[in-house]
Amino acid sequence: MKITPQNIIHNELIGLDTEVVDSTNPFLVGIGGRVIDETRNMFTVDTGEREKQVSKSGSSFIFTIPPIDGKRYLPLKIKVDGRLLLSQPENRIQTKFKKKFRK
Amino acid sequence: MRKKQKSWAKDMAKQRIIRLFELAATEFDTHPERSNRYVNLARRLSMRYRVRMPGELKPMICKHCHSYIVQGKTARTRLQGSHITTTCLNCGKQMRRPY
């Protein structure tokens, strides 16, 4: 199953490129890099220089979906509210999708 | 009563397990502790959704300390009589399987 915008909240986020937008902590806004770890409440983002811990609640993320070879040329970007991802990574497959969080 | 699980959830869990093992293989050279973490996450996924670990990925996990195993680097493999013995160099324990 490929990563699509519809199933990104059920899919594996480790290894995707991300960028933090719209956080309640202004120091975290603009951090970009690769997601290297995920816990219930936090993402660990490798920015290239250091590893940053970003909390899921109160932040929004733009994930870059890698292009499917041959079909799409440009990598897709999707903005996800961090509150949608607020559970342990192994329990996130069957989370219910609430439409009011979608922007 | 046990909750019924959807088949697409099991399929998704299997895809995620394979993806996590790919990531563990790429991260092993630079950050070995990350690949241990990814393998642990994959193991938790397979237990949570009752998905069997794929046969080619099963010997890549230590059965005792659940760390990532690369033959020749973090494990030693010897033939002993009628079975193959793999020694994890992280915890020092042995896994045996017949051949």
N, CA and C atoms of all chains as a GROMACS GRO file, in nm:
protein
  606
    1MET      N    1   0.085  -0.120   0.000
    1MET     CA    2   0.000   0.000   0.000
    1MET      C    3   0.088   0.125   0.000
    2LYS      N    4   0.073   0.206  -0.104
    2LYS     CA    5   0.156   0.326  -0.114
    2LYS      C    6   0.099   0.434  -0.022
    3ILE      N    7   0.188   0.528   0.012
    3ILE     CA    8   0.143   0.640   0.093
    3ILE      C    9   0.066   0.736   0.004
    4THR      N   10  -0.058   0.763   0.041
    4THR     CA   11  -0.139   0.860  -0.032
    4THR      C   12  -0.189   0.963   0.068
    5PRO      N   13  -0.238   1.078   0.022
    5PRO     CA   14  -0.293   1.176   0.117
    5PRO      C   15  -0.409   1.122   0.199
    6GLN      N   16  -0.480   1.022   0.147
    6GLN     CA   17  -0.595   0.970   0.221
    6GLN      C   18  -0.552   0.884   0.339
    7ASN      N   19  -0.443   0.807   0.321
    7ASN     CA   20  -0.409   0.713   0.428
    7ASN      C   21  -0.283   0.754   0.504
    8ILE      N   22  -0.246   0.884   0.495
    8ILE     CA   23  -0.117   0.920   0.557
    8ILE      C   24  -0.126   0.911   0.709
    9ILE      N   25  -0.246   0.936   0.768
    9ILE     CA   26  -0.250   0.930   0.914
    9ILE      C   27  -0.250   0.787   0.966
   10HIS      N   28  -0.270   0.690   0.878
   10HIS     CA   29  -0.258   0.550   0.923
   10HIS      C   30  -0.123   0.492   0.885
   11ASN      N   31  -0.044   0.565   0.808
   11ASN     CA   32   0.076   0.506   0.750
   11ASN      C   33   0.199   0.537   0.834
   12GLU      N   34   0.310   0.483   0.789
   12GLU     CA   35   0.436   0.500   0.861
   12GLU      C   36   0.493   0.638   0.831
   13LEU      N   37   0.523   0.715   0.936
   13LEU     CA   38   0.574   0.850   0.914
   13LEU      C   39   0.725   0.859   0.930
   14ILE      N   40   0.786   0.758   0.993
   14ILE     CA   41   0.931   0.758   1.009
   14ILE      C   42   0.994   0.747   0.870
   15GLY      N   43   1.090   0.834   0.842
   15GLY     CA   44   1.156   0.830   0.714
   15GLY      C   45   1.105   0.932   0.616
   16LEU      N   46   0.993   0.998   0.647
   16LEU     CA   47   0.942   1.101   0.557
   16LEU      C   48   1.008   1.235   0.591
   17ASP      N   49   1.015   1.321   0.489
   17ASP     CA   50   1.063   1.457   0.513
   17ASP      C   51   0.946   1.541   0.563
   18THR      N   52   0.974   1.626   0.660
   18THR     CA   53   0.867   1.703   0.719
   18THR      C   54   0.914   1.846   0.746
   19GLU      N   55   0.815   1.931   0.768
   19GLU     CA   56   0.844   2.068   0.807
   19GLU      C   57   0.738   2.111   0.907
   20VAL      N   58   0.782   2.177   1.014
   20VAL     CA   59   0.690   2.218   1.119
   20VAL      C   60   0.634   2.356   1.083
   21VAL      N   61   0.502   2.365   1.075
   21VAL     CA   62   0.439   2.495   1.054
   21VAL      C   63   0.338   2.513   1.164
   22ASP      N   64   0.314   2.636   1.203
   22ASP     CA   65   0.199   2.667   1.286
   22ASP      C   66   0.205   2.594   1.420
   23SER      N   67   0.312   2.622   1.497
   23SER     CA   68   0.326   2.560   1.627
   23SER      C   69   0.297   2.661   1.736
   24THR      N   70   0.255   2.612   1.854
   24THR     CA   71   0.232   2.703   1.965
   24THR      C   72   0.364   2.751   2.023
   25ASN      N   73   0.471   2.676   1.996
   25ASN     CA   74   0.604   2.718   2.038
   25ASN      C   75   0.673   2.784   1.918
   26PRO      N   76   0.693   2.916   1.922
   26PRO     CA   77   0.746   2.984   1.803
   26PRO      C   78   0.886   2.942   1.765
   27PHE      N   79   0.961   2.882   1.857
   27PHE     CA   80   1.097   2.840   1.823
   27PHE      C   81   1.097   2.715   1.734
   28LEU      N   82   0.986   2.643   1.734
   28LEU     CA   83   0.983   2.519   1.655
   28LEU      C   84   0.935   2.542   1.513
   29VAL      N   85   0.874   2.661   1.487
   29VAL     CA   86   0.819   2.686   1.354
   29VAL      C   87   0.934   2.696   1.254
   30GLY      N   88   0.924   2.624   1.144
   30GLY     CA   89   1.026   2.633   1.040
   30GLY      C   90   1.128   2.523   1.044
   31ILE      N   91   1.120   2.436   1.146
   31ILE     CA   92   1.214   2.324   1.151
   31ILE      C   93   1.179   2.224   1.042
   32GLY      N   94   1.278   2.185   0.965
   32GLY     CA   95   1.252   2.087   0.861
   32GLY      C   96   1.354   1.977   0.867
   33GLY      N   97   1.316   1.861   0.820
   33GLY     CA   98   1.411   1.750   0.819
   33GLY      C   99   1.338   1.618   0.811
   34ARG      N  100   1.410   1.514   0.844
   34ARG     CA  101   1.358   1.380   0.832
   34ARG      C  102   1.309   1.331   0.968
   35VAL      N  103   1.193   1.268   0.970
   35VAL     CA  104   1.142   1.211   1.094
   35VAL      C  105   1.222   1.085   1.124
   36ILE      N  106   1.286   1.080   1.242
   36ILE     CA  107   1.366   0.962   1.272
   36ILE      C  108   1.306   0.879   1.384
   37ASP      N  109   1.215   0.938   1.462
   37ASP     CA  110   1.154   0.858   1.569
   37ASP      C  111   1.017   0.916   1.601
   38GLU      N  112   0.934   0.828   1.656
   38GLU     CA  113   0.799   0.870   1.688
   38GLU      C  114   0.756   0.803   1.816
   39THR      N  115   0.705   0.881   1.911
   39THR     CA  116   0.646   0.825   2.031
   39THR      C  117   0.501   0.873   2.037
   40ARG      N  118   0.437   0.855   2.153
   40ARG     CA  119   0.295   0.888   2.160
   40ARG      C  120   0.273   1.037   2.139
   41ASN      N  121   0.356   1.119   2.199
   41ASN     CA  122   0.331   1.263   2.194
   41ASN      C  123   0.436   1.340   2.115
   42MET      N  124   0.544   1.278   2.077
   42MET     CA  125   0.655   1.354   2.019
   42MET      C  126   0.702   1.293   1.888
   43PHE      N  127   0.755   1.383   1.802
   43PHE     CA  128   0.833   1.341   1.686
   43PHE      C  129   0.978   1.380   1.713
   44THR      N  130   1.072   1.301   1.670
   44THR     CA  131   1.212   1.342   1.668
   44THR      C  132   1.249   1.372   1.524
   45VAL      N  133   1.292   1.495   1.498
   45VAL     CA  134   1.322   1.537   1.362
   45VAL      C  135   1.472   1.561   1.352
   46ASP      N  136   1.534   1.500   1.253
   46ASP     CA  137   1.677   1.520   1.229
   46ASP      C  138   1.692   1.634   1.129
   47THR      N  139   1.740   1.750   1.178
   47THR     CA  140   1.748   1.867   1.091
   47THR      C  141   1.878   1.871   1.012
   48GLY      N  142   1.965   1.775   1.032
   48GLY     CA  143   2.094   1.779   0.965
   48GLY      C  144   2.204   1.818   1.060
   49GLU      N  145   2.178   1.912   1.152
   49GLU     CA  146   2.278   1.949   1.251
   49GLU      C  147   2.252   1.879   1.384
   50ARG      N  148   2.125   1.880   1.426
   50ARG     CA  149   2.092   1.818   1.554
   50ARG      C  150   1.953   1.757   1.548
   51GLU      N  151   1.922   1.676   1.651
   51GLU     CA  152   1.791   1.613   1.656
   51GLU      C  153   1.700   1.695   1.744
   52LYS      N  154   1.584   1.729   1.690
   52LYS     CA  155   1.491   1.815   1.762
   52LYS      C  156   1.367   1.735   1.799
   53GLN      N  157   1.316   1.757   1.920
   53GLN     CA  158   1.193   1.693   1.963
   53GLN      C  159   1.079   1.792   1.943
   54VAL      N  160   0.977   1.751   1.868
   54VAL     CA  161   0.862   1.837   1.840
   54VAL      C  162   0.739   1.766   1.894
   55SER      N  163   0.659   1.839   1.973
   55SER     CA  164   0.538   1.774   2.025
   55SER      C  165   0.430   1.775   1.919
   56LYS      N  166   0.349   1.667   1.919
   56LYS     CA  167   0.246   1.656   1.815
   56LYS      C  168   0.131   1.750   1.842
   57SER      N  169   0.089   1.757   1.968
   57SER     CA  170  -0.024   1.844   1.997
   57SER      C  171   0.024   1.988   1.992
   58GLY      N  172  -0.051   2.071   1.922
   58GLY     CA  173  -0.015   2.211   1.913
   58GLY      C  174   0.078   2.242   1.798
   59SER      N  175   0.103   2.150   1.708
   59SER     CA  176   0.183   2.180   1.590
   59SER      C  177   0.115   2.120   1.469
   60SER      N  178   0.147   2.179   1.353
   60SER     CA  179   0.104   2.119   1.227
   60SER      C  180   0.227   2.088   1.146
   61PHE      N  181   0.217   1.985   1.066
   61PHE     CA  182   0.333   1.938   0.990
   61PHE      C  183   0.298   1.934   0.842
   62ILE      N  184   0.397   1.965   0.759
   62ILE     CA  185   0.382   1.942   0.615
   62ILE      C  186   0.470   1.824   0.581
   63PHE      N  187   0.408   1.713   0.540
   63PHE     CA  188   0.484   1.594   0.503
   63PHE      C  189   0.502   1.590   0.353
   64THR      N  190   0.621   1.551   0.310
   64THR     CA  191   0.648   1.535   0.168
   64THR      C  192   0.637   1.388   0.134
   65ILE      N  193   0.537   1.356   0.051
   65ILE     CA  194   0.517   1.216   0.011
   65ILE      C  195   0.608   1.188  -0.106
   66PRO      N  196   0.693   1.086  -0.098
   66PRO     CA  197   0.784   1.058  -0.210
   66PRO      C  198   0.706   1.018  -0.334
   67PRO      N  199   0.751   1.059  -0.454
   67PRO     CA  200   0.676   1.031  -0.575
   67PRO      C  201   0.677   0.883  -0.609
   68ILE      N  202   0.562   0.836  -0.656
   68ILE     CA  203   0.554   0.698  -0.705
   68ILE      C  204   0.622   0.696  -0.841
   69ASP      N  205   0.719   0.607  -0.859
   69ASP     CA  206   0.803   0.613  -0.978
   69ASP      C  207   0.721   0.590  -1.104
   70GLY      N  208   0.739   0.682  -1.199
   70GLY     CA  209   0.675   0.667  -1.329
   70GLY      C  210   0.542   0.736  -1.344
   71LYS      N  211   0.468   0.754  -1.232
   71LYS     CA  212   0.334   0.810  -1.247
   71LYS      C  213   0.330   0.958  -1.215
   72ARG      N  214   0.398   0.996  -1.108
   72ARG     CA  215   0.393   1.136  -1.067
   72ARG      C  216   0.533   1.194  -1.072
   73TYR      N  217   0.545   1.316  -1.112
   73TYR     CA  218   0.678   1.376  -1.124
   73TYR      C  219   0.713   1.457  -1.001
   74LEU      N  220   0.617   1.532  -0.950
   74LEU     CA  221   0.648   1.619  -0.838
   74LEU      C  222   0.615   1.549  -0.706
   75PRO      N  223   0.698   1.563  -0.603
   75PRO     CA  224   0.660   1.508  -0.472
   75PRO      C  225   0.541   1.583  -0.416
   76LEU      N  226   0.447   1.509  -0.358
   76LEU     CA  227   0.326   1.569  -0.303
   76LEU      C  228   0.354   1.621  -0.163
   77LYS      N  229   0.292   1.735  -0.131
   77LYS     CA  230   0.304   1.786   0.004
   77LYS      C  231   0.166   1.792   0.066
   78ILE      N  232   0.158   1.751   0.193
   78ILE     CA  233   0.028   1.755   0.259
   78ILE      C  234   0.047   1.808   0.400
   79LYS      N  235  -0.046   1.894   0.441
   79LYS     CA  236  -0.041   1.949   0.575
   79LYS      C  237  -0.129   1.866   0.666
   80VAL      N  238  -0.074   1.825   0.779
   80VAL     CA  239  -0.147   1.739   0.873
   80VAL      C  240  -0.146   1.806   1.009
   81ASP      N  241  -0.261   1.813   1.071
   81ASP     CA  242  -0.270   1.863   1.207
   81ASP      C  243  -0.211   1.759   1.301
   82GLY      N  244  -0.129   1.804   1.397
   82GLY     CA  245  -0.063   1.709   1.485
   82GLY      C  246  -0.159   1.635   1.575
   83ARG      N  247  -0.278   1.693   1.600
   83ARG     CA  248  -0.373   1.626   1.690
   83ARG      C  249  -0.428   1.498   1.628
   84LEU      N  250  -0.424   1.490   1.492
   84LEU     CA  251  -0.469   1.368   1.426
   84LEU      C  252  -0.374   1.252   1.450
   85LEU      N  253  -0.248   1.284   1.478
   85LEU     CA  254  -0.146   1.180   1.490
   85LEU      C  255  -0.121   1.142   1.635
   86LEU      N  256  -0.211   1.189   1.725
   86LEU     CA  257  -0.183   1.180   1.868
   86LEU      C  258  -0.216   1.042   1.922
   87SER      N  259  -0.133   0.945   1.889
   87SER     CA  260  -0.144   0.813   1.953
   87SER      C  261  -0.014   0.740   1.924
   88GLN      N  262   0.002   0.625   1.989
   88GLN     CA  263   0.124   0.549   1.966
   88GLN      C  264   0.128   0.502   1.823
   89PRO      N  265   0.249   0.494   1.762
   89PRO     CA  266   0.256   0.462   1.620
   89PRO      C  267   0.190   0.331   1.583
   90GLU      N  268   0.190   0.231   1.674
   90GLU     CA  269   0.129   0.104   1.637
   90GLU      C  270  -0.023   0.107   1.655
   91ASN      N  271  -0.076   0.206   1.728
   91ASN     CA  272  -0.220   0.213   1.743
   91ASN      C  273  -0.284   0.307   1.642
   92ARG      N  274  -0.202   0.368   1.557
   92ARG     CA  275  -0.255   0.474   1.472
   92ARG      C  276  -0.324   0.419   1.348
   93ILE      N  277  -0.312   0.289   1.320
   93ILE     CA  278  -0.371   0.236   1.198
   93ILE      C  279  -0.523   0.244   1.203
   94GLN      N  280  -0.581   0.221   1.320
   94GLN     CA  281  -0.726   0.218   1.326
   94GLN      C  282  -0.785   0.341   1.392
   95THR      N  283  -0.712   0.454   1.394
   95THR     CA  284  -0.771   0.575   1.448
   95THR      C  285  -0.880   0.624   1.355
   96LYS      N  286  -0.982   0.680   1.414
   96LYS     CA  287  -1.092   0.733   1.334
   96LYS      C  288  -1.053   0.871   1.283
   97PHE      N  289  -1.098   0.901   1.163
   97PHE     CA  290  -1.061   1.025   1.097
   97PHE      C  291  -1.170   1.128   1.126
   98LYS      N  292  -1.131   1.235   1.201
   98LYS     CA  293  -1.228   1.339   1.232
   98LYS      C  294  -1.212   1.452   1.131
   99LYS      N  295  -1.322   1.486   1.068
   99LYS     CA  296  -1.313   1.582   0.958
   99LYS      C  297  -1.288   1.723   1.008
  100LYS      N  298  -1.328   1.752   1.132
  100LYS     CA  299  -1.319   1.892   1.176
  100LYS      C  300  -1.174   1.935   1.195
  101PHE      N  301  -1.082   1.838   1.209
  101PHE     CA  302  -0.942   1.876   1.226
  101PHE      C  303  -0.876   1.906   1.092
  102ARG      N  304  -0.939   1.866   0.985
  102ARG     CA  305  -0.874   1.880   0.854
  102ARG      C  306  -0.878   2.026   0.809
  103LYS      N  307  -0.765   2.070   0.752
  103LYS     CA  308  -0.759   2.210   0.708
  103LYS      C  309  -0.732   2.213   0.559
  104MET      N  310  -1.508  -0.962   2.493
  104MET     CA  311  -1.507  -1.019   2.359
  104MET      C  312  -1.401  -0.951   2.274
  105ARG      N  313  -1.342  -1.031   2.189
  105ARG     CA  314  -1.232  -0.977   2.110
  105ARG      C  315  -1.286  -0.891   1.996
  106LYS      N  316  -1.225  -0.774   1.979
  106LYS     CA  317  -1.268  -0.684   1.873
  106LYS      C  318  -1.231  -0.742   1.737
  107LYS      N  319  -1.320  -0.727   1.642
  107LYS     CA  320  -1.287  -0.777   1.509
  107LYS      C  321  -1.199  -0.677   1.435
  108GLN      N  322  -1.093  -0.728   1.374
  108GLN     CA  323  -1.002  -0.639   1.304
  108GLN      C  324  -1.026  -0.646   1.155
  109LYS      N  325  -1.012  -0.530   1.091
  109LYS     CA  326  -1.036  -0.527   0.947
  109LYS      C  327  -0.914  -0.579   0.873
  110SER      N  328  -0.940  -0.635   0.757
  110SER     CA  329  -0.829  -0.696   0.684
  110SER      C  330  -0.734  -0.589   0.629
  111TRP      N  331  -0.789  -0.469   0.597
  111TRP     CA  332  -0.697  -0.367   0.545
  111TRP      C  333  -0.602  -0.319   0.652
  112ALA      N  334  -0.646  -0.328   0.780
  112ALA     CA  335  -0.556  -0.287   0.888
  112ALA      C  336  -0.438  -0.384   0.897
  113LYS      N  337  -0.466  -0.513   0.878
  113LYS     CA  338  -0.358  -0.612   0.882
  113LYS      C  339  -0.264  -0.590   0.764
  114ASP      N  340  -0.324  -0.559   0.647
  114ASP     CA  341  -0.242  -0.535   0.528
  114ASP      C  342  -0.151  -0.415   0.550
  115MET      N  343  -0.211  -0.307   0.606
  115MET     CA  344  -0.132  -0.186   0.634
  115MET      C  345  -0.020  -0.216   0.733
  116ALA      N  346  -0.050  -0.296   0.836
  116ALA     CA  347   0.052  -0.330   0.936
  116ALA      C  348   0.168  -0.404   0.869
  117LYS      N  349   0.136  -0.495   0.776
  117LYS     CA  350   0.242  -0.570   0.708
  117LYS      C  351   0.329  -0.478   0.624
  118GLN      N  352   0.264  -0.386   0.551
  118GLN     CA  353   0.342  -0.290   0.469
  118GLN      C  354   0.433  -0.207   0.557
  119ARG      N  355   0.380  -0.165   0.674
  119ARG     CA  356   0.461  -0.080   0.762
  119ARG      C  357   0.578  -0.157   0.820
  120ILE      N  358   0.557  -0.287   0.848
  120ILE     CA  359   0.667  -0.369   0.900
  120ILE      C  360   0.779  -0.376   0.796
  121ILE      N  361   0.742  -0.400   0.668
  121ILE     CA  362   0.843  -0.409   0.563
  121ILE      C  363   0.916  -0.277   0.547
  122ARG      N  364   0.841  -0.167   0.553
  122ARG     CA  365   0.901  -0.034   0.540
  122ARG      C  366   1.000  -0.007   0.655
  123LEU      N  367   0.962  -0.047   0.778
  123LEU     CA  368   1.049  -0.023   0.893
  123LEU      C  369   1.178  -0.102   0.880
  124PHE      N  370   1.170  -0.224   0.823
  124PHE     CA  371   1.293  -0.302   0.806
  124PHE      C  372   1.383  -0.240   0.700
  125GLU      N  373   1.323  -0.182   0.593
  125GLU     CA  374   1.404  -0.112   0.493
  125GLU      C  375   1.478   0.005   0.558
  126LEU      N  376   1.404   0.081   0.642
  126LEU     CA  377   1.467   0.195   0.709
  126LEU      C  378   1.579   0.149   0.801
  127ALA      N  379   1.556   0.038   0.871
  127ALA     CA  380   1.658  -0.014   0.963
  127ALA      C  381   1.784  -0.051   0.887
  128ALA      N  382   1.768  -0.106   0.765
  128ALA     CA  383   1.884  -0.146   0.687
  128ALA      C  384   1.962  -0.023   0.641
  129THR      N  385   1.890   0.086   0.603
  129THR     CA  386   1.962   0.204   0.554
  129THR      C  387   2.030   0.280   0.668
  130GLU      N  388   1.968   0.277   0.789
  130GLU     CA  389   2.023   0.355   0.899
  130GLU      C  390   2.134   0.282   0.973
  131PHE      N  391   2.154   0.152   0.941
  131PHE     CA  392   2.243   0.073   1.026
  131PHE      C  393   2.388   0.123   1.023
  132ASP      N  394   2.436   0.170   0.906
  132ASP     CA  395   2.576   0.211   0.896
  132ASP      C  396   2.606   0.332   0.982
  133THR      N  397   2.512   0.429   0.982
  133THR     CA  398   2.541   0.554   1.052
  133THR      C  399   2.489   0.555   1.195
  134HIS      N  400   2.365   0.505   1.214
  134HIS     CA  401   2.306   0.510   1.347
  134HIS      C  402   2.250   0.373   1.384
  135PRO      N  403   2.331   0.284   1.438
  135PRO     CA  404   2.282   0.148   1.469
  135PRO      C  405   2.171   0.146   1.574
  136GLU      N  406   2.170   0.246   1.665
  136GLU     CA  407   2.066   0.243   1.770
  136GLU      C  408   1.929   0.275   1.711
  137ARG      N  409   1.926   0.351   1.601
  137ARG     CA  410   1.798   0.380   1.538
  137ARG      C  411   1.739   0.254   1.476
  138SER      N  412   1.826   0.172   1.415
  138SER     CA  413   1.770   0.052   1.352
  138SER      C  414   1.716  -0.044   1.457
  139ASN      N  415   1.776  -0.048   1.576
  139ASN     CA  416   1.719  -0.128   1.685
  139ASN      C  417   1.580  -0.078   1.720
  140ARG      N  418   1.565   0.053   1.724
  140ARG     CA  419   1.436   0.113   1.759
  140ARG      C  420   1.331   0.080   1.652
  141TYR      N  421   1.370   0.086   1.522
  141TYR     CA  422   1.274   0.058   1.415
  141TYR      C  423   1.228  -0.087   1.419
  142VAL      N  424   1.324  -0.176   1.449
  142VAL     CA  425   1.289  -0.318   1.455
  142VAL      C  426   1.193  -0.344   1.571
  143ASN      N  427   1.214  -0.272   1.682
  143ASN     CA  428   1.123  -0.288   1.795
  143ASN      C  429   0.983  -0.240   1.760
  144LEU      N  430   0.975  -0.127   1.686
  144LEU     CA  431   0.844  -0.076   1.644
  144LEU      C  432   0.775  -0.178   1.553
  145ALA      N  433   0.852  -0.240   1.462
  145ALA     CA  434   0.794  -0.338   1.371
  145ALA      C  435   0.741  -0.458   1.448
  146ARG      N  436   0.814  -0.498   1.553
  146ARG     CA  437   0.771  -0.611   1.633
  146ARG      C  438   0.641  -0.579   1.706
  147ARG      N  439   0.632  -0.454   1.758
  147ARG     CA  440   0.510  -0.415   1.827
  147ARG      C  441   0.391  -0.413   1.732
  148LEU      N  442   0.415  -0.367   1.605
  148LEU     CA  443   0.307  -0.368   1.505
  148LEU      C  444   0.257  -0.509   1.480
  149SER      N  445   0.351  -0.603   1.466
  149SER     CA  446   0.310  -0.738   1.432
  149SER      C  447   0.235  -0.802   1.548
  150MET      N  448   0.269  -0.766   1.673
  150MET     CA  449   0.197  -0.823   1.787
  150MET      C  450   0.059  -0.759   1.801
  151ARG      N  451   0.053  -0.628   1.776
  151ARG     CA  452  -0.073  -0.555   1.796
  151ARG      C  453  -0.180  -0.600   1.697
  152TYR      N  454  -0.139  -0.625   1.570
  152TYR     CA  455  -0.236  -0.662   1.468
  152TYR      C  456  -0.233  -0.810   1.433
  153ARG      N  457  -0.161  -0.887   1.510
  153ARG     CA  458  -0.150  -1.033   1.491
  153ARG      C  459  -0.115  -1.066   1.346
  154VAL      N  460  -0.009  -0.998   1.298
  154VAL     CA  461   0.044  -1.026   1.166
  154VAL      C  462   0.172  -1.106   1.186
  155ARG      N  463   0.187  -1.212   1.108
  155ARG     CA  464   0.309  -1.290   1.116
  155ARG      C  465   0.425  -1.209   1.060
  156MET      N  466   0.541  -1.217   1.127
  156MET     CA  467   0.661  -1.154   1.073
  156MET      C  468   0.698  -1.229   0.944
  157PRO      N  469   0.723  -1.159   0.832
  157PRO     CA  470   0.757  -1.230   0.709
  157PRO      C  471   0.881  -1.318   0.726
  158GLY      N  472   0.881  -1.432   0.658
  158GLY     CA  473   0.984  -1.532   0.682
  158GLY      C  474   1.124  -1.484   0.659
  159GLU      N  475   1.143  -1.393   0.560
  159GLU     CA  476   1.279  -1.347   0.535
  159GLU      C  477   1.324  -1.242   0.635
  160LEU      N  478   1.230  -1.182   0.710
  160LEU     CA  479   1.268  -1.081   0.808
  160LEU      C  480   1.285  -1.138   0.948
  161LYS      N  481   1.231  -1.258   0.969
  161LYS     CA  482   1.232  -1.315   1.104
  161LYS      C  483   1.374  -1.335   1.158
  162PRO      N  484   1.470  -1.387   1.078
  162PRO     CA  485   1.605  -1.404   1.135
  162PRO      C  486   1.682  -1.274   1.153
  163MET      N  487   1.620  -1.159   1.122
  163MET     CA  488   1.691  -1.033   1.140
  163MET      C  489   1.668  -0.973   1.279
  164ILE      N  490   1.589  -1.039   1.363
  164ILE     CA  491   1.566  -0.990   1.498
  164ILE      C  492   1.621  -1.091   1.596
  165CYS      N  493   1.691  -1.042   1.700
  165CYS     CA  494   1.735  -1.132   1.807
  165CYS      C  495   1.612  -1.173   1.888
  166LYS      N  496   1.599  -1.302   1.917
  166LYS     CA  497   1.481  -1.350   1.988
  166LYS      C  498   1.484  -1.313   2.135
  167HIS      N  499   1.602  -1.273   2.185
  167HIS     CA  500   1.614  -1.249   2.329
  167HIS      C  501   1.615  -1.100   2.362
  168CYS      N  502   1.697  -1.023   2.289
  168CYS     CA  503   1.703  -0.880   2.321
  168CYS      C  504   1.636  -0.795   2.214
  169HIS      N  505   1.579  -0.855   2.110
  169HIS     CA  506   1.502  -0.785   2.007
  169HIS      C  507   1.581  -0.678   1.934
  170SER      N  508   1.711  -0.698   1.919
  170SER     CA  509   1.791  -0.600   1.844
  170SER      C  510   1.805  -0.646   1.699
  171TYR      N  511   1.847  -0.554   1.616
  171TYR     CA  512   1.858  -0.578   1.473
  171TYR      C  513   1.985  -0.659   1.446
  172ILE      N  514   1.972  -0.762   1.364
  172ILE     CA  515   2.085  -0.852   1.340
  172ILE      C  516   2.131  -0.840   1.196
  173VAL      N  517   2.260  -0.814   1.177
  173VAL     CA  518   2.321  -0.820   1.045
  173VAL      C  519   2.423  -0.931   1.051
  174GLN      N  520   2.410  -1.030   0.961
  174GLN     CA  521   2.501  -1.142   0.966
  174GLN      C  522   2.644  -1.096   0.944
  175GLY      N  523   2.732  -1.136   1.033
  175GLY     CA  524   2.872  -1.100   1.021
  175GLY      C  525   2.911  -0.973   1.092
  176LYS      N  526   2.813  -0.888   1.127
  176LYS     CA  527   2.846  -0.765   1.198
  176LYS      C  528   2.796  -0.766   1.341
  177THR      N  529   2.669  -0.798   1.361
  177THR     CA  530   2.618  -0.805   1.498
  177THR      C  531   2.580  -0.948   1.536
  178ALA      N  532   2.618  -1.044   1.451
  178ALA     CA  533   2.586  -1.182   1.485
  178ALA      C  534   2.692  -1.274   1.427
  179ARG      N  535   2.709  -1.390   1.493
  179ARG     CA  536   2.803  -1.490   1.445
  179ARG      C  537   2.724  -1.616   1.414
  180THR      N  538   2.745  -1.674   1.295
  180THR     CA  539   2.668  -1.790   1.254
  180THR      C  540   2.760  -1.909   1.235
  181ARG      N  541   2.727  -2.020   1.301
  181ARG     CA  542   2.807  -2.142   1.292
  181ARG      C  543   2.714  -2.261   1.271
  182LEU      N  544   2.769  -2.364   1.208
  182LEU     CA  545   2.695  -2.489   1.196
  182LEU      C  546   2.736  -2.581   1.310
  183GLN      N  547   2.635  -2.636   1.380
  183GLN     CA  548   2.664  -2.726   1.491
  183GLN      C  549   2.581  -2.851   1.473
  184GLY      N  550   2.643  -2.956   1.422
  184GLY     CA  551   2.569  -3.080   1.408
  184GLY      C  552   2.453  -3.064   1.312
  185SER      N  553   2.331  -3.073   1.365
  185SER     CA  554   2.214  -3.070   1.278
  185SER      C  555   2.143  -2.936   1.281
  186HIS      N  556   2.204  -2.832   1.341
  186HIS     CA  557   2.134  -2.704   1.341
  186HIS      C  558   2.230  -2.589   1.318
  187ILE      N  559   2.172  -2.476   1.275
  187ILE     CA  560   2.247  -2.352   1.254
  187ILE      C  561   2.236  -2.272   1.383
  188THR      N  562   2.348  -2.229   1.436
  188THR     CA  563   2.347  -2.150   1.559
  188THR      C  564   2.386  -2.007   1.526
  189THR      N  565   2.302  -1.913   1.564
  189THR     CA  566   2.331  -1.772   1.547
  189THR      C  567   2.351  -1.711   1.685
  190THR      N  568   2.467  -1.650   1.708
  190THR     CA  569   2.493  -1.587   1.836
  190THR      C  570   2.480  -1.436   1.819
  191CYS      N  571   2.394  -1.376   1.898
  191CYS     CA  572   2.380  -1.230   1.895
  191CYS      C  573   2.497  -1.171   1.972
  192LEU      N  574   2.571  -1.080   1.909
  192LEU     CA  575   2.687  -1.022   1.977
  192LEU      C  576   2.648  -0.909   2.070
  193ASN      N  577   2.520  -0.872   2.070
  193ASN     CA  578   2.474  -0.767   2.160
  193ASN      C  579   2.446  -0.824   2.298
  194CYS      N  580   2.373  -0.937   2.304
  194CYS     CA  581   2.339  -0.995   2.434
  194CYS      C  582   2.414  -1.127   2.458
  195GLY      N  583   2.475  -1.186   2.354
  195GLY     CA  584   2.553  -1.306   2.373
  195GLY      C  585   2.474  -1.433   2.374
  196LYS      N  586   2.342  -1.426   2.352
  196LYS     CA  587   2.262  -1.547   2.357
  196LYS      C  588   2.253  -1.610   2.218
  197GLN      N  589   2.207  -1.734   2.216
  197GLN     CA  590   2.209  -1.811   2.091
  197GLN      C  591   2.067  -1.839   2.042
  198MET      N  592   2.054  -1.843   1.909
  198MET     CA  593   1.930  -1.889   1.847
  198MET      C  594   1.967  -2.007   1.760
  199ARG      N  595   1.882  -2.112   1.762
  199ARG     CA  596   1.913  -2.229   1.683
  199ARG      C  597   1.796  -2.258   1.591
  200ARG      N  598   1.832  -2.300   1.470
  200ARG     CA  599   1.724  -2.350   1.382
  200ARG      C  600   1.780  -2.466   1.302
  201PRO      N  601   1.695  -2.564   1.273
  201PRO     CA  602   1.744  -2.684   1.205
  201PRO      C  603   1.768  -2.660   1.056
  202TYR      N  604   1.848  -2.744   0.998
  202TYR     CA  605   1.867  -2.740   0.853
  202TYR      C  606   1.880  -2.880   0.800
   0.00000   0.00000   0.00000
